[in-house]
Amino acid sequence: MVEATEREAIEKGLRVLWFIWAAMLGSLLIYVFVCHQFGEEIRQTASPDFPTAQLKNALYIAAITTLFITYFLRKLILSGRLSSSDAKLFKPETASNQPSFLSKYTIAMIVSLAFSESIGIYGLVLFLVGDSFQTLHIFIGISAAAMFFYRPKREDIETLATAMHTTSASPPGH
């Protein structure tokens, strides 16, 4: 069960996370808008010997790999099963006035959204080196779908809060 003070912290944390999510999703729309408005001026035509097809294939593989890494890294951060060196990298700031479960969730969200955003950037790069609008839209669509999948959810935070309270309440050795 989540306490009243924790509910307030969850509400505040969710507002911040929704703002971050909306800003990152909005940046994908900005990429598409800029490419449609100024695409011909900013687009570089690759030389005939530039391996555009190989770069496109490599970035499709990178996008798929990024999706898998994002999924498992998010689960790893939220589960708390990190090695000591990894734990230092993803350790919530101790001076923060928010509960530790919210700090952990915020880190997992930002990492997930940043990885998801990178897929859209792959499409932007391909467009800028001379690929089609279709390729740009495919990568932006994959990125937006991943961001929708990893959007902030109250249920996830409450589940994490309950799990962390249960873990901290159980005596050592049990």
N, C-alpha and C positions, 0 to 999 in steps of 0.2 A: 504494500500500500504506500502511496506517495503522500508525504505530509504537505500541509498548506504552504509552508515556506519553500518547499521544493517545487510545488506547482507554480508558484510565482517565478522562481528561477527558470523553470521549464518554459513558461510563457515568454519571458524575456529572451532566453536563449533561442527559442523558435523564431521569434521576430527577427533576430539578427541573422539566423541561418536562412530564413526565407528571403531576406534582403540580399544576402550573398548569392543564393541560388538564382534569384530573379536577375541580378546583375550579370552573372555568368551566362545565363540563358540569353539575356539581352545582347551580350557580346557576340553570340553566334548570329543573331539577327543583324547586328551591325556589320559583321563580316560579309553576309550575303548582300546587304544593302550597298556597301562600299563597292563590292565586286560588280554588282549590276550597274551602279551609277558611274563608276570610274574604271571599270575593268579593263577596257581597251587601252586607257592611258597608262595604267600601272602594271599591266601584264607584260611580262617579258616573253619574247618568243625564243624558245630554246633553239640552239643550233641543231642542225639535222643529225649530228652525231651524238647529241645528248640522249642518254637512255631514259626517256620519259616513261616508257612502258615498264621498264624495270623498277624505276622509282615508284610508280603507281602500285605495282605489285608489292614492293617492299613496304609501302605505307599501308596497304590493306592488311598485310601480315602484322605490321606494327599496331594497327587499330584493333585487330582481334586479340593480339597479345595484351594490349593495354586493357581491354575489357576484362580478360581473365585476371590479370594482375590486380586491377581495381577491386574486383569482387573478393579475391582472397586476402588482399591487404586490408580491406575494410573489415572483413570478418576477424582477421588477426588482431587488428587494433581494438576492436570492440570486445574480443574475448579476453584480452589481457594476457595471452600466452606468447609474450615476446621474450626473446633472449635479453640478457642484461644490456648488451650494447644497443639493441634495437629499442629497448624500453627508454633509454636516455633520449633517443631521437624523437619518440612520440610521447614523451612524458608531459602531462598537463602542467601548466605553470602553477607553482605552489602559492604564489602571491595573489592569485586570482580569487575573487570573492564568490565564484560560482562553485556548485558542488562538483566533486570529482567525476561523477558519471556524466555531467553535462560537458565538462572539459574534454573528456574522452570522446564523447559523441561529436563534439564540434571538430576535433582533430580528424576523426574518421570522415566526417562530412566534407571538410575542406580538401582532404587528400582525394576522396572519391570524385568530387566535382572538378578538381584540377586535372586529374587524369582523364576524366570524361571530356573536359574542354579541349584537351590536347588533340583529341581525335578530329575535332572541327578545324584545328590549326593545321593538321595534316592536309586536309582538303584545301585550305587556303593556300598553303605552300604549293600544292600541285596546280591549283588554278594560276598562281602567280608565275609558275615556270612554263605555262602555256597549255595546260589541260583544259577540259571543257567545264561549262557550268554544271553539267550533269554530275561530274565527279565531285565538284564542290558541294552540290546539294546532297549527294549520297553521304559524304563524310559529315556534313553538318547535321543531317538527319540521324545518323548513327550517334553522333555526339549528343544531340538533343534527347534522343531516346534513352541513352545512358543517364543523362542528367535527370530525366523524369523518373527513371527507376531508382536513382539515389537521392531523390528529393527528401527534404526533412520530414520526418513523421513523428508525431507525438507518441504513438504506440511504441516505436522503437526506443525512444528516450525513457518512457515509463518502464518498459521491459528491462532496459539496462539498469535503471535506478533500483528496481526490485531485485535484480540479480546481484548487484553490488551490495545492497543492504543484506541480502541473504548470506552472501559470502563473508561479509565483515561481521555478521552476527554469529556465524557458526564458530565454535571453539576450535583452536588449532588441533590438527590431528584427526578431524572428522571430515 
